[in-house]
Each structure stands twice: as C-alpha cells, then as structure tokens.
Amino acid sequence: MHRRTFIATALAGMATAHGAGAQAGGFGNWIAGFRGRARSAGISDRTFDAAFAGAQYLPDSIARDSNQAEFVKPLGDYMSTAASDTRVATGRGMTQQYANLLGRIEATYGVDAHVVTAIWGMESNYGQRRGDTPLISTLATLAYDGRRGRFFEEQLVAALGILQRGDVAPRNMTGSWAGAMGHTQFIPTSYQAYAVDFTGDGRRDIWADDPSDALASTAAYLRRFGWQQGQPWGVEVRLPRGFDFGQSGRAARRSPADWGQQGVRGVDGQMVPDYGEAALITPTGAGGPAFLVFRNYDVIGRYNNAQAYIIGVGHLGDRIRGLAPLQAAWPAGERGLLRAERVELQQRLTSAGFSTQGVDGRIGPNSVAAIQSYQRSQGLTPDGYASLRLLERLR
C-alpha cells in the first residue's frame, strides 16, 4: 500500500544502471553501511546476519515501483477487474467459508465483514497471490535505489524488527515486489503498529495459510482510523440537469438531506439515507458515475489512498454483500494522468492565466478550481476533472 506512480520506462532504465552497480559491489557496500544504522535502531547483529544471508539486488522491484494499475489503468478497466463477477462470487464464497471467523472479527473490531473480505480480495485475491519475493531483498533494493530511500529504509528496519520479535522466520518473510506482506499486504511499519495475534498463539502471522491474523489485523487497522460500522463507504447517485459541479469534491461536506435539496438522489430515485455528512465526487468527471461518499471512504483511503482503490474496495464489498452493480457506465478509455502529465497540466493552466498556485503534480483544491475556471471560459461543463482530453486541449 501507499505506492505512487512514475514513468515505467524511466524506472526500467534506472534498474539496469543500478543492477550493474550492484553487481560491482555497490549494493553490498550499501548493506555494510546500513548495518550500523540498523544496530542503532535496536537490531542485533544476529538478526541482521540471518536476515541478509543470501540477500540480492532485485532490479524488477525498481522497474515496477509505482507502476500500479490503480494509477495508470482507465478507471472503468480497473473496476471491471476489481469487482469482476469471478471476484465477487469468490468473495461471497469466502464469507460463507469463513463466516465464523469473520463474525468474530466483526464483533471484536466493529468493522463490517464484507469490507474486510473485499480488501482481502483486492490485495491478494483472497490469499492466492500473497507474494513470494524475499522481503529483505526487495526492501533493501528499494532503499538502496534512493528514489524513496528513506521510506524504504524505514520499512526495512521495521521488517528486521519483525524478524527479531519472532513473528516469522526469514525464509518465510516474503511479499510483493514493493515490500507489502501477507493476505492483506501490510507494509512493515503498519504491521508493527496495527497487526494483531487473533489466534492467540503468540505470533502475528499474516503469512500463514490460515488468514485469521491477517483479516483481524486489517479490521484492527480500519477501526484505528475511525471505521463506523454500518455506514457505507459511498452511495451511487444521480445528479440533476444543470448541477453545479463547483459543489463537488472531498472538501465540501453536507448531509444527505442537504444534497437532496440540490436534487441529488440515489440511483433508485429516493433520497439517500442519513449516514452522516457526505462529499460528492465524480471520479471521471461529468460523464461518469457520481457518488456521495462518507467517513468510511476516507478510512479505506488510509489503507491505500488511490481513488480507484478506494472505490474498488468499496464497490467490491457492496457486491459481496449482495448489492447491485453500478448503474452509470464508466467512460471508455478514461485513464488518470501520469505524474508528468499532471505537472504539465498545472504548468499549462497557469501559463494560460488559470493559476494552480504551484506545480507539484497533485490535483488538489487549487488545481481543481483552476480547471473549473478554465472550463467555464471555454464553455465546458466545470466538473474540475483533470482528464487527458483537457490536457490535450491545453496543448
């Protein structure tokens, strides 16, 4: 979780260069230098030596870093995988197979079982793809590479602490190419802070075939960040003709009744029930689905803040629970912008007289306001959506 997007071809070139450096001894030298920092963090030499026995530089981790589907795939394509018929059916089967376990987890942590199951499905296809990459090797590789070296070194120290505590043996500490672990893909620092021993065997074993500790740890994590049991992540809505998209966005929160006064209705035509204050989002602009999203949307975002991921988990959970597919269609081929494209969009908007108040590649409230101002000037629907079509218009 918590990975970002960059340009894959550039990363592949970096991987080749660093791979050659690693073979020449650069990676080994980095490990030797890291020993002292690990020791200062309380890691014993015995733990360090056992963990790094056979550790290797993994160029594939560099080549794939930040090339996540939730950032580069068209959202419609991403959602067709996230909540595919097969994944929904498997999720429903898992809720039956593990009904007792999920019931006990829900009773203990107050987190809806279908949401925990959806995260399990999204992260590892219900335990089928937990990752078999040696975790110490991949974390050391990503720390040595330097693009986010400080972050991955922190994860590496945490991973060594997990080994030192005895929760898992070095040979069994495997995960994804990006350093996430187990059934629900915890990063090491999140594991250290939030993982639980639900089975009571003295180990927080999120790697085992038995998913008990992993699923309970996920529920504990969501509860820690404010999950409200029984509240949906969001509700698909229909907007009235001529809706003012200046009211949309995560910052503007109103009660469902207030949104109802603006003509916002559920897809069934009824007022949305009062689940608490909600923001209105249109992930692909005026041409795609719209949602009222609640506090639990933000809680899922603490697991992975990619908008596609949050909606994917939320909707998969709804489908597992028995709700219907989304009613509105996603625009065909509508992908999110790469970071370099977001930077270019901000630069071009600012140059055209619609300042984004800085160029950082993040489409926040200032950028949305600039986009809306530009759209109004062009007679376009001011939905504030940073689309590839908008960028091409500015070019």
C-alpha positions, 0 to 999 in steps of 0.5 A, a space after each residue: 500500500 501507499 505506492 505512487 506512480 512514475 514513468 515505467 520506462 524511466 524506472 526500467 532504465 534506472 534498474 539496469 544502471 543500478 543492477 550493474 552497480 550492484 553487481 560491482 559491489 555497490 549494493 553490498 557496500 550499501 548493506 555494510 553501511 546500513 548495518 550500523 544504522 540498523 544496530 542503532 535502531 535496536 537490531 542485533 547483529 544476529 538478526 541482521 546476519 540471518 536476515 541478509 544471508 543470501 540477500 540480492 539486488 532485485 532490479 524488477 522491484 525498481 522497474 515496477 515501483 509505482 507502476 500500479 494499475 490503480 494509477 495508470 489503468 482507465 478507471 472503468 478497466 480497473 473496476 471491471 477487474 476489481 469487482 469482476 463477477 469471478 471476484 465477487 462470487 469468490 468473495 461471497 464464497 469466502 464469507 460463507 467459508 469463513 463466516 465464523 471467523 469473520 463474525 468474530 472479527 466483526 464483533 471484536 473490531 466493529 468493522 463490517 465483514 464484507 469490507 474486510 473480505 473485499 480488501 482481502 480480495 483486492 490485495 491478494 485475491 483472497 490469499 492466492 497471490 500473497 507474494 513470494 519475493 524475499 522481503 529483505 531483498 526487495 526492501 533493501 533494493 528499494 532503499 538502496 535505489 534512493 528514489 524513496 530511500 528513506 521510506 524504504 529504509 524505514 520499512 526495512 528496519 521495521 521488517 528486521 524488527 519483525 524478524 527479531 520479535 519472532 513473528 516469522 522466520 526469514 525464509 518465510 518473510 516474503 511479499 510483493 515486489 514493493 515490500 507489502 506482506 501477507 493476505 492483506 499486504 501490510 507494509 512493515 511499519 503498519 504491521 508493527 503498529 496495527 497487526 494483531 495475534 487473533 489466534 492467540 498463539 503468540 505470533 502475528 502471522 499474516 503469512 500463514 495459510 490460515 488468514 485469521 491474523 491477517 483479516 483481524 489485523 486489517 479490521 484492527 487497522 480500519 477501526 484505528 482510523 475511525 471505521 463506523 460500522 454500518 455506514 457505507 463507504 459511498 452511495 451511487 447517485 444521480 445528479 440533476 440537469 444543470 448541477 453545479 459541479 463547483 459543489 463537488 469534491 472531498 472538501 465540501 461536506 453536507 448531509 444527505 438531506 442537504 444534497 437532496 435539496 440540490 436534487 441529488 438522489 440515489 440511483 433508485 430515485 429516493 433520497 439517500 439515507 442519513 449516514 452522516 455528512 457526505 462529499 460528492 465526487 465524480 471520479 471521471 468527471 461529468 460523464 461518469 458515475 457520481 457518488 456521495 461518499 462518507 467517513 468510511 471512504 476516507 478510512 479505506 483511503 488510509 489503507 491505500 489512498 488511490 481513488 480507484 482503490 478506494 472505490 474498488 474496495 468499496 464497490 467490491 464489498 457492496 457486491 459481496 454483500 449482495 448489492 447491485 452493480 453500478 448503474 452509470 457506465 464508466 467512460 471508455 478509455 478514461 485513464 488518470 494522468 501520469 505524474 508528468 502529465 499532471 505537472 504539465 497540466 498545472 504548468 499549462 493552466 497557469 501559463 494560460 492565466 488559470 493559476 494552480 498556485 504551484 506545480 507539484 503534480 497533485 490535483 488538489 483544491 487549487 488545481 481543481 478550481 483552476 480547471 473549473 475556471 478554465 472550463 467555464 471560459 471555454 464553455 465546458 461543463 466545470 466538473 474540475 476533472 483533470 482528464 487527458 482530453 483537457 490536457 490535450 486541449 491545453 496543448 
